[in-house]
Amino acid sequence: MRSAHSASLEFDYPDERRARIVEQSVAVEVGEIDDARSRARVHREGRTVVVTVDAGDIVALRAGVNTWIRLVETAEAVSAGSESRSQSA
């Protein structure tokens, strides 16, 4: 696939631990949800998780960005819920 379009999404967290949890949670999807029109990369820079989506066309880019935002939001919610339960125990 030739990447005509690209978007980098940056998600900042209060600490590296939370960023690492989110990064590891979503990184398992890299390669699994890629298709002929788009692909993604995930890495962490300290307290920031960076998701880069590359796509052959703008429609595929939008779909890829939406998918990765939802994945990160889900990882954040699970991480926050898990942390809340740990603190109340």
C-alpha angles and dihedrals in degrees: 000000000000111000110226093163135036138179130187118205119198122199117189123204134192092246142011092249093063091044091051092050092051093044093051092045096055099032091074087069094060107112092009097081098028115115139179091285104043146017137180143211128204129199139152129234105191107291094356127087113204122201116187118194120195121190141174094226138021095249091055090047092054091048092048093048091049091049094050093046089054091048092051092045090052092049090049092050094049092046092049092046092049092049092049092053091048092053094047094050 
